[in-house]
Amino acid sequence: MKRKRKGSVGKQAPSKRTKVDFFTSLHDDIVLDIFQKLPADILRYKTRFVCKRWFSLITDRVLRDHASFLLENTGGSSAVRLMDISEHKQGLALKDQPLELQYTGRTKSWCNEFLLITDLNKQGTLYVYNIISKKGLFLPPCSTSCGGHYGCKCGVGLSYDKFKGVYKVVHVFWGPQIQCELLILKGDIASCSSLAWKKIAGPYYTGQRRYYWDDPVSVQGRYFHWDVHCNKYLVSMDTVKERFRQTRLPVSDVFPMNKRYFLVEMGGFLSLLHNVTFDKINIWMLKDYQRSKWENMQSISTSSYLCSSIYPGFVLPFPVTCVRSKRYIIFRKPGPESGLYSYDLKDKVMRRLDVDIKPGERCVVRTIVAAGSFEIKA
């Protein structure tokens, strides 16, 4: 009996070795030290999307001082310029690199690594393009009431619903009243044959944009805001809840709100830059979306830096984007002397950036939101 027991013990199958991912046990500081040795392009467009932890670390701790946007011709083109602006020591570092697209179109929205493009060869067609994998997907035709996404009869935007793990294409158009439709893009789609647009209730308040619309300002990849040329309200949309609402504008007893304001995302918040005089801008930040609670951040002066040498008087700049640390705001001066400027909110200094930008080029700002895996299959 004893021999049998010994024999039976000797014939037992070896235990399976469990694989241990030692990288997950490393402290954040060690992981960050490794990430900082990698090129910014690899971090931004590849490493960041490996897992949620890496996305949070790279976005909030490594690339938090970056701002990215595209420069493309107003009419659209297959060749665009990718601008990356980051804080470097006591100033800003710029990187201008070409980006070739597979199709000639006009970029309407940019969320994470995906571009939403209007294809110029097929009227009314939208195209989603992944700038990392270099793959794209034609979306099913939407309503033809807008006339092909070229004029001001419609606005489109790309958002991400982190609760459902899906991207959403929002299309707001006039036909004959303001309407809205959604297209939900899931992570496992191989083609657009099974996708269908879904109509939802559009905004009932449109201000002075009753007969025309525009592309929204995206905040956190979730909230869309439209300037409707009104001194009391904005039109906003929570793309997760799929609801429109009025967002009351800030109120000031000293400088009453007028229609001379611009919208821009600043550090994950909607900011409103109000031109109260010809050389003074008040900066407001929407701290509470649900309650429409604004906070007056500070005032800046721009006249001495943007005076036009061609036309008398002053040319009002408009904001393009800002770095995530909320220290620098990137402005653009329109007109024949078009150029990009950075305003340092800490030192209160505005400088012209060494960027060659043409009057006919437009800016498309990137929105970052923590996202799960989403792949466009060929």
Buried (B, 14 or more C-beta within 10 A) or exposed (E): EEEEEEEEEEEEEEEEEEEEEEEEEEEEEEBBEEBEEBEBEEBBBEBBBEEEEBBEBBBEBBBBBBBBBBBBEEEBBBEBBBBBBBBEEEEBEBEBEEBEBEBBBBBBBBBBBBBBBBBBEBEBBBBBBBBEEEBBBBBBEBBEEBBBBBEBBBBBBBBBBBEEEBBBBBBBBBEEEBBBBBBBBEEEBEEBEEBEBEEEEBBEBBBEBEEBBBBBBBBBBBBBBBBBEBEEBBBBBBBBEBEBBBBBBBEBEEBEBEEBBBBBBBEEBBBBBBBBEEBBBBBBBBEEBEEBEBEBBEBBEBBEBBBBEEEEEBBBBBBBBBBBBBBBBBBBBBEEEBBBBBBBBEEEEBBEBEBEBEEEBBBBBBBBBBBBEBEBEE
